[in-house]
Amino acid sequence: MKPMLRIAAALCWVLLAGVACGESDINLATLNCYWFFDAQEGKGDIDKPRTTLEYSTKAGHLIGLLPKEAPLFVGFQEIGGGEDLAALAHSASARYGRAYQTLFARGKDTATGQNV
């Protein structure tokens, strides 16, 4: 099954499960990271984090932009790769006090190479 189709199927399953269990609120969030980790778009790699502390700091700044109430799902756009997603999930878990699992789908944008 293609990654985006798996994501859509998982999201539908969770939404249906929430309705069946009587949940009235399901919070979703998306965040465009604007190449925050990868420094593409002609900036070279001057902003790319190199240490765990740099990744943690950058991820914490991005997660700080999300709503105060913990979202069930968070979709990130324009991230560099799985390492960036892992840093974001770690920061979200620390902020919201719940574990977040990651699912990385490589983008098919051949012009920019963006990933979701």
C-alpha positions in Angstrom: 0.0 0.0 0.0 1.3 3.5 -0.9 2.4 5.6 2.1 -0.1 8.4 1.5 -2.9 5.8 1.2 -1.8 4.2 4.4 -1.9 7.6 6.1 -5.4 8.3 4.8 -6.6 4.8 5.8 -5.1 5.1 9.3 -6.7 8.6 9.8 -10.1 7.3 8.7 -9.8 4.4 11.1 -9.0 6.6 14.0 -11.7 9.1 13.2 -14.3 6.3 13.0 -13.0 4.7 16.2 -13.4 8.0 17.9 -16.9 8.5 16.8 -17.8 4.9 17.8 -16.3 5.5 21.3 -18.3 8.7 21.8 -15.4 11.1 21.4 -16.8 14.4 20.3 -13.5 16.2 19.8 -10.5 15.0 17.7 -7.8 17.5 17.3 -5.6 17.5 14.2 -2.8 20.0 13.4 -0.6 20.7 10.4 2.6 22.8 10.3 4.6 23.9 7.3 8.3 23.8 8.5 9.5 25.8 5.5 12.7 23.8 5.3 13.5 24.8 8.9 15.8 21.8 9.4 17.3 21.4 5.9 18.0 25.0 4.8 17.3 24.4 1.2 16.1 27.2 -1.1 19.5 28.6 -1.8 20.6 29.1 1.8 23.2 26.4 1.8 23.4 24.3 4.9 24.3 27.0 7.4 21.1 26.5 9.4 21.1 22.7 9.3 21.3 21.3 12.9 24.4 19.1 13.5 24.1 18.1 17.1 21.3 16.6 19.2 21.0 19.9 21.1 20.6 21.8 17.9 17.9 19.4 16.7 16.2 19.5 20.0 16.2 23.3 20.1 14.9 23.7 16.6 12.2 21.0 17.1 11.1 22.7 20.3 10.7 26.0 18.6 8.5 24.5 15.9 6.4 22.4 18.4 5.9 25.6 20.3 3.9 26.9 17.4 1.3 24.2 17.8 -1.9 24.6 19.8 -1.8 24.4 23.6 -4.2 21.4 23.5 -2.5 18.2 22.4 -3.4 17.2 18.9 -4.1 13.6 18.1 -2.3 13.9 14.7 0.2 16.4 13.5 1.1 16.6 9.8 4.4 18.3 9.0 5.3 19.7 5.6 8.7 20.7 4.1 10.9 18.7 6.5 14.2 17.2 5.4 13.7 13.6 6.4 13.0 11.0 9.0 15.6 12.4 11.4 13.8 15.7 11.5 10.5 14.0 12.1 11.9 12.0 15.0 13.2 15.2 16.6 9.7 16.8 16.2 8.0 13.8 17.7 10.3 13.8 20.6 9.6 17.5 21.3 5.9 17.0 20.9 5.9 14.0 23.3 7.8 16.2 25.9 5.4 19.1 25.5 2.2 17.3 25.6 3.1 14.4 27.9 2.0 11.7 25.4 3.9 9.4 23.0 3.7 10.3 19.3 4.5 7.7 16.7 6.0 8.8 13.4 5.1 7.9 9.8 7.3 9.4 7.2 6.2 9.6 3.6 8.8 10.6 1.0 7.5 13.4 -1.2 7.2 13.1 -4.9 7.9 16.7 -5.7 10.7 16.6 -8.2 11.2 20.4 -8.4 11.8 21.0 -4.7 12.1 17.5 -3.2 9.7 18.4 -0.4 8.6 15.7 2.0 5.5 15.4 4.1 
